Every structure is written in C-alpha cells, then in structure tokens.
Amino acid sequence: MTSLETPVPLLHAAGTYDHGVPYEYYRWLRDNDPVACLDHPSYPGEKLWVVTRHADVQRVSRDAASFRNAPDPFLDDGVMMNDGSAGTSELMISLDAPDHMKLRKIINKGFTPRRVADLSERLRERTDAIIDGLADRNSCDLVHDLALWLPLHVIADMVGVPEEDRAQVFEWTEKTFGFDASVTPEERSTATMEMFMYADAMCVEREKNPSNDLMSVLLHAEVDGEQLTRFQIEVFFMLLQNAGSETTRNLITTGTLALLEHPDQKQLLENDFDLLPTAIEELLRFTTPVIHFTRTASVDVEIGGKTIKAGERVLMVYAAANRDERAFANPDSLDVRRDPNEHVAFGAGGPHFCLGANLARLEGRIMFEQILSRFEGLRVDGDPADFPRVYSNLIDGFAELPITWDRIAPAK
C-alpha cells in the first residue's frame, strides 16, 4: 500500500481542522483505503471506520436498516464527548425510525415549501438591513458583521422570538452551540439551561396564545393522532438554533471567499443572477460546511470488501465525497455552472436528509445576490491562510474573515 508522506491526521481531533479540512488525506484515502479502519480512543475496539468515496457515503446514509443514528451522529472528539455528558441523544437528528419519522412528519408542517417561499421578502429586507448597517464603513468581519446575522434572524423570525429577546437568544446560541474554545464547560452548561427554560416559557405562552409562528405550528400539529410533547419542541428549538445558523453562516462566509478567489466564476454570477441556484449547489459542494456525520452499524455489514461489525462507528466524510473524482469531473475546481451536481452537503439521502435544505438555499441565494450586487470592489483583507477557523471537528468555517470594499451601493 502506498504510504503518506505527511503524518496521518486524527480526524476526530478539532485541531486537525485549524487550517481547513485535509483534502489531500481524503484523496489518499479514496484512492488507497476508501473504507479505512482508524484508531479512535473511545469507540468500541478503539476503532473508527472512515468512508470517503461518494458512492459509499450514499450507501451508508441511505441504508437505515444497517446503520442507525443513535446514540448520536456526532464524531466523538476523544476529549470532551466521551464522558457521556454531551446530551445529544434526545435531538431529532439522533433518533431512528419509528420515532424519527413521527417527529419529522410533524415538524415538516413548519417547513413546507410555501412557508419557506413566504419568507423571501422578509429575508431580502433582513439582508438589506444588515448591509445598510455597514454603509458608512469600508471594512468588516464577514463572519460576525454579515454572515452571522441573517440565519440567526431567520430562525428567530420563524419560531417567533421577539426582537427585544434576540440579543440574549443569540448569545445563548453562540455559547451553547458555538465553537469557541474559550467558552468553559460551565458557561456552556449555564447557557444551555437558560435557553431551554426560555423555550419552555415560549411553549407555555403559545399554548395560551397561539400565533402563526413555527412554535405554535409544532405545538398544535399532529400526525396520525400524535402531537409533539413540550419537551420535544423545546429540544427541537435548541437544535434549530444551531442547525439553522451554522450551515448557512459558513456557506455565506466560505462561499464568498471561494468566489473572491475565483474571479472568473464571480464574474459569471454578476453577469447572470439566474445562475445563482446552480451556483449555490456548487458552493455547497465546494465548501461543504458540515464535514461529516457518523452512523453506528446495527448489524454486521460489508462495504468495499471490509466487514464492519454491529456496534462499530462509521464516519461518512461529506467533504471527501464532494471531491470524489468518481462522482465529479474536476472536483477541486469551482464551476458555478456545474450541472448535474449530486453533492452530499445536506446529507447523502435517506431519512436524515437536512430538513432545512430549501431554507438554506433560499438564504444563500438572497445573500449572495445582495453581496454581489451591492459591494463594489469587494476583497479579502489579508491572507485567508492566516485567519482563525472555528474550533470544531464537525463544521468547516472561519472564526474571523476580514473583508474590505470601495463602496456599498444602495438597495434596489
């Protein structure tokens, strides 16, 4: 077997991703060991199966009979999560059939295409307001001054968080789900408890005074005579704050950087905004905000000539599958006209495909259209290789990304 010239990175260690995902190592795995058995300090047998080819990632994702999400789909970092205190087993994303499907059918009522489409005008207004707030400046941090706010406000709009409460809810969200290594476990625990209590108070209020927001819809919706419990809604509120913001935030940040680093592709979009839907799919493939998820084998199963035993963990590496030469021509190139584009940035199919995919696409389309049309002379302020990234083995994104520009055009 061909050996690597550089040390093998620990895929479960957050520090591995300090400078982005290890694409070279993924390529080596795809070519030489596509179903790799790697060491892991806290999984059965101290092993982790790593799947990197597009077809194999799809296979694992779609075979819900052989691979389950429980106890959770997150990659244990070997330090913080193996004490069993992560508290993720109650999240919808950690459940399997039939519980997962029951929840999903009810929650889908709050994410219908019509409800998402109805957000378009509000999204555009929010985006313009965010950009208008930068009109007297010629530089900012793309993450915290621009990309952060739209997805946070969109989720707050959907669930009905009052404007006067949003600063506090956003602060809780950042402490609870953010990837800031300076936040202590005690601070994270306190923020989680306070946020849960806030969600409980919202449920009590919506039970008395229902409205048209998502919390009210979930409290009163039912499928086959079943309703969500208040606890289930509160847990979903917590998940939604994270899942609804992280992916879109990092798509906006790393997607903008990708376009600035590929000016020919940026020019194509500026000349024809009708390309944006196709471009969003390509930016999702190229940047892959969620690096990977795990599954646990429920039975002995064979993939790529390897036998994975029941109870062993399998890592589906979306970032590797999205650069697989077997599935994409010139996968390391950005092509905003790429079509078809069967990327796995929202998951690789199966029952756990991202519930908010269409909402994220809508947010991305509106934000990129406004960034491309309103910022004149937009450029990165420095070398992206020097910018700090989020401290996470799950999310690929920047903690800071300074940008500058010549002028911001008025909203049309």
Sequence and secondary structure as in RCSB ss.txt:
>XXXX:A:sequence
MTSLETPVPLLHAAGTYDHGVPYEYYRWLRDNDPVACLDHPSYPGEKLWVVTRHADVQRVSRDAASFRNAPDPFL
DDGVMMNDGSAGTSELMISLDAPDHMKLRKIINKGFTPRRVADLSERLRERTDAIIDGLADRNSCDLVHDLALWL
PLHVIADMVGVPEEDRAQVFEWTEKTFGFDASVTPEERSTATMEMFMYADAMCVEREKNPSNDLMSVLLHAEVDG
EQLTRFQIEVFFMLLQNAGSETTRNLITTGTLALLEHPDQKQLLENDFDLLPTAIEELLRFTTPVIHFTRTASVD
VEIGGKTIKAGERVLMVYAAANRDERAFANPDSLDVRRDPNEHVAFGAGGPHFCLGANLARLEGRIMFEQILSRF
EGLRVDGDPADFPRVYSNLIDGFAELPITWDRIAPAK
>XXXX:A:secstr
    SS    TT GGGGTTS  HHHHHHHHHH SEEEEE TTSGGGEEEEE SHHHHHHHHH TTTEE TT SS 
  SSSSTTS S  TTSGGG  TTHHHHHHHHHGGGS HHHHHTTHHHHHHHHHHHHHTTTT SEEEIIIIIITHH
HHHHHHHHHT  GGGHHHHHHHHHHHH   TTS HHHHHHHHHHHHHHHHHHHHHHHHS  SSHHHHHHH EETT
EE  HHHHHHHHHHHHHHHHHHHHHHHHHHHHHHHH HHHHHHHHH GGGHHHHHHHHHHHH SB EEEEEESS 
EEETTEEE TT EEEEEHHHHTT TTTSSSTTS  TT  S    TT SSSTTS TTHHHHHHHHHHHHHHHHHHE
ET EESS GGGS B S SSB  BS  EEE SEE    
